[in-house]
Amino acid sequence: MWIKIASLMLTPLTLLVAITASANGAYYGQRFCQYDHVKCVLTKKGDSWYSLFPETEKRDIIRRLNRMNTPLRPGVTIAIPHDIDSMQLMDVSPFQYRIEAPQQKLLLVNLDRLAWGAYSPDGNLIRWGPLSGGKSWCPDVKRPCRTAAGNFSIIRKKGAGCVSSKYPLPRGGAAMPYCMFFFRGFALHGSDTVPGYHASHGCVRLFHEDAKWLNEDFIELPGNGLKGTKVIVMRT
C-alpha cells in the first residue's frame, strides 16, 4: 500500500517514522517505544554498540534509527524494530523515496526528524542519515544556538582538516571535518557527537562517513554562474 501526501509517496513504515518525529523524548529513539513493532531496551554498564549489535549492517541501522553515534552509557533507551533481521537502511528512512523532480540536486535537512536526505535531480532519494542541530540554549555564549532554517545553497566547503574559527571560545579549533557552509557560519560537518538530540552551537553535525560522502560525492560548489547545491533546512 502506498500513501500519497502532497505529491510525495510514502510507505507505511516511512510514514510512521515521519509521524513519530513530533513526539517528546530526551533521546530520539524513545519516540518509537509506544509502537508494538518496536522493542526498547535500557542500556546497562558495559554495553556498547558492538556488543549489542555485532553485525555491521544491523548496527548501522540501529544507530541511524536512534540518531546516535556516541558511545553508549548506562540508562540510554535504544529502539530496536522487531524485524531488524530483514530490514535495510532505507526501510527506516524518515524521507519519501521519491519527490517531485527538483531538476537539481537537493539536500533536505529536517531538524525535527534529526535527519537529512539527499535527492537526485529527478527526485529519487539517494541517501539519508542522522544529524544533530543547534541547541535551544548555549550557556557559553548565553543565547539560543538554533540552526538557521530556510532555503540556502552551499557556499564553500573544506576537507577532513576543517576546524571552527570560533568554538570552543575564545580561539576556536574544534574539528569540523568535511565542512559544507550554507549560510554565514552555519555548516554541515562530520562529528563523533551525534547524540540523538540537538547539541551543537548551530552547525549540523553528521556521521563522519555521511559528511565525507556528501562533501566528496554529492555537494557541488557555486561556479560558472550557477549556485551551489540547494539546501532546504526545515522544522516540521
Secondary structure as UniProt FT lines:
FT   STRAND          3..5
FT   TURN            6..7
FT   STRAND          8..10
FT   HELIX           12..19
FT   HELIX           20..22
FT   HELIX           28..32
FT   TURN            33..34
FT   TURN            36..37
FT   STRAND          38..42
FT   TURN            45..46
FT   HELIX           49..52
FT   HELIX           56..65
FT   TURN            66..67
FT   TURN            74..75
FT   STRAND          77..81
FT   TURN            82..83
FT   HELIX           84..86
FT   HELIX           89..92
FT   STRAND          106..110
FT   TURN            111..114
FT   STRAND          115..119
FT   TURN            121..122
FT   STRAND          124..132
FT   TURN            139..142
FT   STRAND          150..153
FT   STRAND          156..157
FT   TURN            160..161
FT   TURN            169..171
FT   TURN            177..178
FT   STRAND          180..183
FT   TURN            184..185
FT   STRAND          186..190
FT   STRAND          204..206
FT   HELIX           208..213
FT   HELIX           214..218
FT   TURN            224..225
FT   STRAND          230..234
//
